[in-house]
Each structure stands twice: as structure tokens, then as C-alpha cells.
Amino acid sequence: MKKFFAMLLTLTMVLAIAGCGKTGLGSGWASSDDSITVTDFDDGTHLYEGRIDSTMKTAWFDFTVTDAYITEDAIGGYTPSDGNVLVVVSLTLKNTFSESVPMSNWDFQLQWGDDADDAFSMPVETNEDLMDDQFPAEYSLKVNETKKGVLIFEAPEGEDDFSISFIEYFEDDTEGDYFWVYFSADER
């Protein structure tokens, strides 16, 4: 219940500042190096799909997945469940909004496989940081601030193709654009 309340509070904070800001690029836009493509939806929203090192531009911040790897080993005393591995994803975030943006590690989700309903994971949560550069459960991204760090997820053994997703949610209870970054992760 405590996690649900924290997630609801974080979502409420994000929605409170989300009523304005820049819009996505849309209209069939693709980056100059074809690393990002856009699908336009009838409701005016867009799906942005990128790869490692693609900079995804949301309404409040830019994010870039810069690296990812898989490990079967424990990290900081955290051991993956039987049949699972840990996926460590490095991100760079930059606030492009006119105010500080409340962030949570629940803002990002890891997916794998064939779109099955249970083929996703939220970041691992513990009472302590597992790695020095791990993003905290909740933090603020100040105006024009850039933060680099990692998110740690559990995923089934044998998977090595993944995506990280972010979806814009606005204070009027609508969804904005969707952002998916696809990558393969090697074992380290």
C-alpha cells in the first residue's frame, strides 16, 4: 500500500506540472540518422521509437539510453529471483521544462518478448541503493539539469532484446506521446 501511495503521489506531482510544455515532433518525423521514427495516431498522439543513444524528447525532459547489460550476479546484495537475471540500463536525463520535474524510477518500464501482458518489469526497489549511480526511487530534475544514472530491472533468463518505455500523462487524465527505446543487452 505504501508503494502504491508513493507511486500515486509521484504521478500526481508529474501531472500537476504537465498541463503545458512543448509538444512532440510528430507528423512522420524521423531523426536525421534514422535512429528515431514516429508513428502518428488518430487522437493526435505519437509513438517515438529509438535505439541506444537516441535522444527521446518528452514534454518535460529528454532521455537517452546510453548502455545496457545483463548480469546473473547479485548487485549490492540484491539477487535476482530464480530464473531471472538483472538488467542494468544507463540513462541520461535532461530537464527541458520551465520548472523542476518530479521524477520516480517508476517513470520507466522494461519490456521484452512478444507483447505478452506479463512481459515487463518495473525497476527493482530496495531500501538502499544497489549501485553508486542508481537513480533514487524519487528525485527532482531541476530546470536545465542533466542527470546520469542507472535503473536495475529483473527479467527472465534467456532474454536479451528489450525496450524501455515512457508515456506522457497529463493533469487532465489524458495520455500524451509514447516513447520506446529498443536495445540488446549483453551479459557482463
URWOKA-V101867 format. One record per run of one state. SS is the DSSP state (@ for helix, = for strand, . for the rest). FROM is the first residue (numbers start at 1). LEN is the number of residues. Records with the same first field share a line. If there is no record, write none. Layout:
BEGIN
SS: FROM-LEN  FROM-LEN
END
This chain:
BEGIN
.: 1-1  18-12  31-6  41-5  52-3  58-3  72-3  76-2  79-5  96-5  108-1  113-7  123-11  135-3  142-4  157-4  170-5  185-1  188-1
@: 2-16  105-3
=: 30-1  37-4  46-6  55-3  61-11  75-1  78-1  84-12  101-4  109-4  120-3  134-1  138-4  146-11  161-9  175-10  186-2
END
